[in-house]
Amino acid sequence: MPRFAANLTLLFTELPFLDRFEAARAAGFDGVEVLFPYDCPAPQILERLDRTGLAMVLMNCPPPNYADGPRGFAAVPAAEARFRTDFRRAARYAATLGAKHLHIMAGAAEGEAARACFVRNLAWAAQSAPRLSLTIEPINGQDMPGYFLQDFGLAAEILERIGAPNLRLQFDAYHAHRLTGDVLGTWDRVRHLVAHVQVGGFPGRHEPLGGEIDYPAFFARLKAQGYAGWISGEYHPAGATRDGLAWIR
């Protein structure tokens, strides 16, 4: 059976960050993900994970400071040395927290040089951290203009070319809808590569309830196919977080 995680960067923001862990557990989540937790000392997060029994499911890398830095740079040729330095830091942090997955962000780039850089960095990262599960995620260009990885086919080609068992796909149904308009069809084409699923509604990127994405059909497909990974709510609640959690019930 799938397990549900709450993205604490976006959910329960009516509470201070560390208090969101207990709120997520009380709401019925078994795990959490945090986009960029690096500004919080790892022992404080570990204490909340231990207290609640929640799993740390996923975090992003790099950069360590999302607010002031670029949205990743694994595909930016001029930042190759910086990527490797920051990846080592992120990998240590993820290992300390017991993170199930570490999402490597491509950043804003284009062209063959960017693709070659992305492949080199991903292959290096997978070899450097063989005990970590690493993911890449296609992200739509409306939400993140210029982002290099905006195509599920390209993501599949890159993963199959590298062939690392610890490097897989992060499937965000919201981005899949914006990129292809066909969540179920896209899922069927790439599900053999998927390690982690994220959900959010469209339009508005609110709760995965109603809207243009047929989430009852998507969840039924996951169940029928025996998907046993995590499903994480990565969305902006339309109101108080607890008022919009019918999707996990």
N, C-alpha and C positions, 0 to 999 in steps of 0.2 A: 504494500500500500504506500502511496506517496505520503511524504511528511511535509508539514507546512512551516514556513519560516516567515518572519516579519523583517522587512528592511527598516532598521531603526534610524536610518538617516532620514527617512521620509514618513514613517509611521510613529504615532505616539509623540509627536513633536510638541504637544501641549505640556509635556513633562520634561524635566532636565534629562540629559542624555543617559546618565547611569540609572535613573529611575525607570527608563523605558524597558529594561530587561524584565523586571518583575511584572510590569504591565503586560508585556507580551506573553509571559507564562500564564498570567491570570486569564488572558483572553483565549488561551487554548493553543498557542503556538509551541512547537517543540524545538525550534531553532531560530536564529537571528542572522542577519547579515548587516554589515556596516560598510558603507562605501569607502570611506577613508578614516579609519579609527586612530591614526598615528598620533594625533595631538593628545590623546588620552593615554596615560601610563598603562602599559599592559597589565600590571598587577591589579589595577582597579577593575579592569574589564574581566579579568580572570575571577576575581572575587564574586562578581555578579553572575558570571556563568556558573560557578560552583554553587552559589546560593540557590539559583533557580533550576539548575539541571539543564539549562538550554545548551544547545550545540551552536558553536560559531560556524556558520555554514559558508559564508563567502565574504571576501573583502577585495578591494581593487588595488591595482598597482600599475606603474607609478602614476601620478606623483604623490609624495607624502602630504602635500598641501593642495587640495583640490580647488579651494576658493581662489588662490592667487596664482596657480600654475596652469599649464596647458592640460588638456584632458588626455593625458597619456602621451607617450612619444616613442613607442616601440617600433613604429614604422617611419620615424623621422631620421633620415641618414645623418644629419648633423648632430643628433643627440644620442648616437649609439653608445658612446662611452658613458654618458650620464645614465642611460637606461640600465646598463649593467650594474653600475654602482647602486642605483636606487632599487633595482630588483633584489639585490642581495639583502638590503635593509628590509624590504617588504617581506621577503621569504623568511627572514629570521623572526619578524613580528608575527607572521601567519603561523609559523611553527610553534611559537610560544603560546598563542591563543588556541592552538589545535584546529585552525580553520580547515574546513573540508575542501574548499576551493579558493584559488587565488586568480582573479580575473586580470589578465594583462591587457591594458588599453593601448590601442594602436596610435591614437593621436591624429592630428590634422596633417595629411600628406596626400600625395597623388603620384601616379606614374610607376614605371618599372623599378626605378631606384628605391622607391618607398616599399614596393612589394618585396624586393630582394632583401632590404634591410629588415623588414618584418619577419621574413622567413629565417634569416640568420639569427635574429634576437630570440625568436621563439624556440628554435632548435637549441640554441645555447642555454636558454632558461630551463627547458625540459631536461637537458643533460645535467645542468648545475644543481637542480633541485628535484631529483628523481622520486623523492618521497612525498612531494606536494602534487596535488591535482591542480593543473593549470587550465584556464579556459580563455577562449576568445569569443567576442560577441559582436555580431553585426548590429550597428546602430544607425538609425535613419538620419539623413542629412538635414531634415527640418528641425529636429531637436538639437542636433550637434553638427552645424555646418562645417564642411570640409573634412569630416572624419573619414579616415582611410577605408575602414572596413564597413561598407554599406551593402554588402551582397552575400547572401547565404551560399551561393555557388562558389564564390571566391574563397569564403571561409572553408568550405569543404575541400576545395582543391589544395589549400595550404595545409590543412590538417592531414590529408592523405599523403601529400608530398613528404611532410616531416615524419609522419608515422610513429610518433612518440606515444607510448601507452598512457602517459600522464598528461597529455595535452589534448583537450577535447572542446566541444562546443557548448556555449551558454545560449540557451534559446529563450529569448524574451518575446512573448507573444504580442506585446504591444508594438515592439519594433518590427516584428514579422508582418503584422498587419499594415503598418505604414510603408514598409518596403515592398510588399508583394500583394497585399489585399487578400491573401489566401493563407490563413494561419494553419488550417488542417492540412492542406496540400504541401505547404512548406515543411511542416512537421514530419509528414510521411517521407519526404525526400531526405531529411537530414537526421532523423531520430537515432539512427545507429551511431551517430557521432556525439550525441548530447550527453552531458554530465549534469546539467543543472537547468531548471526551468524558472522563469520569472513571469509574472502576470501583472497586468494593469489595463484598465478599460480605455476604450476610445469611443468618442472624443473625450478630451480633458485629462487623460491619464489618471482617472479616479479609480474607484473600486472595480474589480472585474465582475461587474453585475450589469446586465443590459448592454445597451450601446451596440456598436457595429460588430464586435467580436462575439461569436457564439461560444461563450465559455462553458455552458453545460455540455455542448458537443465536444469541446476540447478536453474537458476533464473526463468525460466518458471515454474518449479515445485513449487517453493516458491509462485509465484504469483497465480497459479492455486489452491493451497491449502489455500490461504488466510493468509500467514504468514505476520504479521503486526509489527514485531519487527525490530530491527536495523540490517543492514548489514554493517560491518566495513571492510574497506580495511586495512589489516595488512600484508604488503609486502614491499619488497625493490624495489623501482622504478628502472627500467632499465636505465633511464636517468633522465631528469628533471621531477619532479612529475607531473606538469601540462600537460606534453606531453603524459602521459599515462592514462588519465582519461576517455577514451571513454567508459569504462565499466559501468560508472554510468549514461551515457546518453541513 
